[in-house]
Amino acid sequence: NNNNSPSSPSSPALINAASFATKKIQAQGMTCKIQIWDTSGRAQFRPLAKTYYHNASAIILCYAVSSKDSYRVLTSFWLKQLLFNQQQQQQ
């Protein structure tokens, strides 16, 4: 495995100024593919939000603990967006 490949978390590929990395891990005898999207909270990526977590089994939302605005955006947009789309998929 080449840790300097564009898909390595240590050197994420830049896609339209968003960072993306993928990694395969073994967990309980299964291979899991993890995709990490880092949009830095930029509003320009909001229309693409669904594509980031489409068919995802788990999602981790992160924010800067030193920024109240970062937390506000996480709760006012990203969390609401996830919950709304989860409800849509269950219908």
Backbone as JSON, one array per atom type, in Angstrom:
{
  "sequence": "NNNNSPSSPSSPALINAASFATKKIQAQGMTCKIQIWDTSGRAQFRPLAKTYYHNASAIILCYAVSSKDSYRVLTSFWLKQLLFNQQQQQQ",
  "N": [[0.85, -1.18, 0.0], [0.7, 2.14, -0.92], [1.48, 4.9, 0.81], [1.66, 7.47, -0.11], [-0.13, 7.9, -2.08], [-2.82, 9.55, -3.92], [-5.2, 8.85, -2.65], [-4.66, 8.42, -0.05], [-5.11, 9.15, 3.42], [-3.11, 10.76, 4.47], [-2.28, 12.37, 2.44], [-4.47, 14.01, 1.07], [-6.54, 14.15, -1.87], [-7.21, 17.03, -3.84], [-10.29, 18.3, -4.68], [-11.98, 20.48, -6.46], [-11.28, 22.37, -4.49], [-12.07, 21.13, -2.17], [-11.19, 18.7, 0.24], [-10.55, 15.25, -0.16], [-10.41, 11.92, 0.84], [-9.75, 8.41, 0.85], [-9.94, 5.25, 2.45], [-9.3, 1.85, 3.15], [-10.2, -0.38, 5.66], [-9.82, -3.1, 7.98], [-12.25, -4.59, 9.95], [-13.61, -6.48, 12.44], [-13.44, -8.81, 10.85], [-14.39, -7.92, 8.43], [-14.08, -5.92, 5.47], [-13.94, -2.49, 5.38], [-14.77, 0.45, 3.66], [-13.71, 3.65, 3.95], [-14.64, 6.94, 3.42], [-13.49, 10.2, 3.39], [-14.55, 13.42, 3.52], [-13.71, 16.74, 3.3], [-14.89, 19.79, 3.48], [-14.36, 22.13, 4.62], [-16.43, 23.56, 5.67], [-17.44, 25.29, 3.8], [-19.8, 27.27, 2.1], [-20.2, 26.99, -0.63], [-20.15, 24.3, -1.18], [-22.45, 23.23, -0.21], [-24.74, 22.63, -1.91], [-23.97, 20.18, -2.9], [-24.1, 18.42, -0.85], [-25.69, 16.06, -0.38], [-24.47, 14.16, -2.01], [-22.16, 13.59, -0.66], [-22.82, 11.93, 1.48], [-24.46, 9.94, 0.51], [-25.86, 6.75, 0.62], [-24.34, 6.14, 2.87], [-23.15, 4.43, 5.75], [-22.4, 5.4, 8.15], [-21.76, 8.58, 9.66], [-19.66, 11.28, 10.4], [-19.67, 14.35, 11.86], [-17.81, 17.3, 12.04], [-16.46, 20.12, 13.81], [-14.88, 23.29, 14.45], [-13.71, 23.74, 17.6], [-12.97, 26.14, 18.61], [-14.51, 28.0, 17.4], [-17.5, 29.57, 17.44], [-19.17, 30.08, 15.3], [-18.57, 28.01, 13.55], [-19.67, 25.8, 14.91], [-22.34, 26.65, 14.93], [-23.0, 26.61, 12.19], [-22.68, 23.89, 11.71], [-24.8, 22.79, 13.26], [-27.03, 24.24, 12.34], [-27.14, 23.86, 9.61], [-25.71, 21.46, 8.46], [-26.36, 19.25, 10.21], [-29.18, 19.41, 10.27], [-29.69, 19.02, 7.54], [-28.77, 16.38, 7.18], [-30.56, 14.96, 8.87], [-33.02, 15.57, 7.65], [-32.67, 14.38, 5.08], [-32.35, 11.74, 5.86], [-34.9, 11.13, 6.8], [-36.3, 11.38, 4.39], [-35.25, 9.23, 2.92], [-36.27, 7.1, 4.35], [-38.92, 7.05, 3.74]],
  "CA": [[0.0, 0.0, 0.0], [1.5, 3.34, -1.05], [0.9, 5.95, 1.65], [1.74, 8.75, -0.78], [-1.11, 7.94, -3.16], [-3.82, 10.6, -3.71], [-6.31, 8.41, -1.82], [-4.17, 8.25, 1.31], [-5.5, 10.27, 4.28], [-2.0, 11.65, 4.76], [-2.13, 13.31, 1.33], [-5.77, 14.01, 0.4], [-6.67, 14.77, -3.19], [-8.03, 18.24, -3.85], [-11.35, 18.26, -5.67], [-12.67, 21.77, -6.38], [-10.9, 22.99, -3.23], [-12.47, 20.31, -1.03], [-10.28, 17.58, 0.39], [-11.2, 13.95, -0.19], [-9.5, 10.8, 1.03], [-10.42, 7.13, 1.04], [-9.09, 4.27, 3.12], [-9.94, 0.58, 3.46], [-9.74, -0.94, 6.93], [-10.41, -4.37, 8.4], [-12.93, -4.49, 11.24], [-14.4, -7.66, 12.75], [-13.42, -9.73, 9.72], [-14.98, -7.3, 7.23], [-13.35, -4.79, 4.92], [-14.76, -1.28, 5.35], [-14.2, 1.55, 2.9], [-14.0, 4.93, 4.6], [-14.41, 8.13, 2.6], [-13.42, 11.41, 4.21], [-14.76, 14.65, 2.75], [-13.48, 17.95, 4.1], [-15.28, 20.97, 2.71], [-14.03, 23.28, 5.47], [-17.67, 24.27, 5.97], [-17.7, 26.31, 2.77], [-21.17, 27.3, 1.59], [-20.23, 26.6, -2.04], [-20.3, 22.85, -1.28], [-23.74, 22.8, 0.35], [-25.62, 21.96, -2.88], [-23.47, 18.83, -3.16], [-24.08, 17.71, 0.42], [-26.26, 14.71, -0.47], [-23.53, 13.23, -2.64], [-21.13, 13.21, 0.29], [-23.23, 10.87, 2.4], [-25.39, 9.01, -0.14], [-25.61, 5.34, 0.96], [-23.37, 6.01, 3.96], [-23.56, 3.67, 6.94], [-22.06, 6.23, 9.32], [-21.33, 9.94, 9.32], [-19.06, 12.03, 11.5], [-19.64, 15.78, 11.61], [-16.77, 17.94, 12.85], [-16.45, 21.58, 13.83], [-13.76, 23.89, 15.17], [-14.17, 24.06, 18.95], [-12.63, 27.54, 18.9], [-15.35, 28.88, 16.59], [-18.95, 29.43, 17.64], [-19.79, 30.06, 13.97], [-18.38, 26.66, 13.03], [-20.69, 24.97, 15.55], [-23.65, 27.11, 14.48], [-23.21, 26.09, 10.83], [-22.86, 22.44, 11.82], [-26.14, 22.47, 13.76], [-28.11, 24.89, 11.59], [-27.23, 23.36, 8.24], [-25.3, 20.09, 8.18], [-27.14, 18.29, 10.99], [-30.56, 19.46, 9.77], [-29.67, 18.42, 6.21], [-28.66, 14.94, 7.36], [-31.81, 14.45, 9.43], [-34.05, 15.68, 6.61], [-32.45, 13.37, 4.06], [-32.59, 10.44, 6.46], [-36.35, 10.96, 6.79], [-36.71, 11.19, 2.98], [-34.86, 7.89, 2.51], [-37.09, 6.12, 5.05], [-40.28, 7.08, 3.2]],
  "C": [[0.89, 1.24, 0.0], [0.85, 4.48, -0.27], [0.98, 7.33, 1.02], [0.76, 8.87, -1.93], [-2.14, 9.01, -2.87], [-4.96, 10.17, -2.8], [-5.89, 8.18, -0.37], [-4.6, 9.43, 2.18], [-4.36, 11.22, 4.59], [-1.74, 12.64, 3.63], [-3.42, 13.35, 0.52], [-5.73, 14.68, -0.96], [-7.55, 16.0, -3.09], [-9.01, 18.15, -5.0], [-12.14, 19.55, -5.52], [-12.48, 22.44, -5.02], [-11.47, 22.29, -2.0], [-11.49, 19.15, -0.96], [-11.09, 16.29, 0.45], [-10.13, 12.88, -0.01], [-10.32, 9.54, 1.22], [-9.43, 6.15, 1.63], [-9.91, 3.01, 3.35], [-9.34, 0.04, 4.75], [-10.43, -2.27, 7.17], [-11.02, -4.18, 9.78], [-13.83, -5.71, 11.41], [-14.54, -8.59, 11.55], [-14.03, -9.18, 8.44], [-14.07, -6.17, 6.77], [-14.32, -3.61, 4.8], [-14.03, -0.22, 4.54], [-14.67, 2.85, 3.55], [-13.68, 6.04, 3.62], [-14.47, 9.34, 3.52], [-13.52, 12.62, 3.3], [-14.55, 15.82, 3.69], [-13.77, 19.16, 3.22], [-14.95, 22.26, 3.45], [-15.25, 24.14, 5.77], [-18.06, 25.32, 4.94], [-19.11, 26.17, 2.2], [-21.25, 26.83, 0.14], [-20.42, 25.09, -2.22], [-21.64, 22.35, -0.75], [-24.66, 22.13, -0.67], [-25.2, 20.51, -3.17], [-23.55, 17.92, -1.94], [-24.59, 16.27, 0.32], [-25.27, 13.72, -1.06], [-22.45, 12.79, -1.68], [-21.56, 12.01, 1.13], [-24.28, 9.92, 1.82], [-24.96, 7.57, 0.13], [-24.57, 5.15, 2.05], [-23.97, 5.21, 5.11], [-23.3, 4.45, 8.22], [-21.57, 7.59, 8.82], [-20.76, 10.58, 10.57], [-19.02, 13.5, 11.08], [-18.62, 16.41, 12.56], [-16.91, 19.46, 12.77], [-15.23, 22.05, 14.62], [-14.25, 24.32, 16.55], [-13.87, 25.51, 19.33], [-13.52, 28.53, 18.16], [-16.83, 28.6, 16.83], [-19.67, 29.35, 16.3], [-19.68, 28.67, 13.35], [-19.44, 25.71, 13.61], [-22.09, 25.35, 15.08], [-23.96, 26.56, 13.09], [-23.43, 24.58, 10.87], [-24.28, 22.1, 12.24], [-27.25, 23.07, 12.92], [-28.22, 24.4, 10.16], [-26.94, 21.87, 8.15], [-26.14, 19.06, 8.94], [-28.59, 18.26, 10.51], [-30.66, 18.79, 8.4], [-29.62, 16.9, 6.3], [-29.96, 14.34, 7.86], [-32.93, 14.49, 8.41], [-33.89, 14.59, 5.58], [-32.62, 11.95, 4.59], [-34.1, 10.14, 6.46], [-36.85, 10.69, 5.37], [-36.4, 9.77, 2.52], [-35.72, 6.82, 3.16], [-38.5, 6.07, 4.5], [-40.4, 6.25, 1.96]]
}
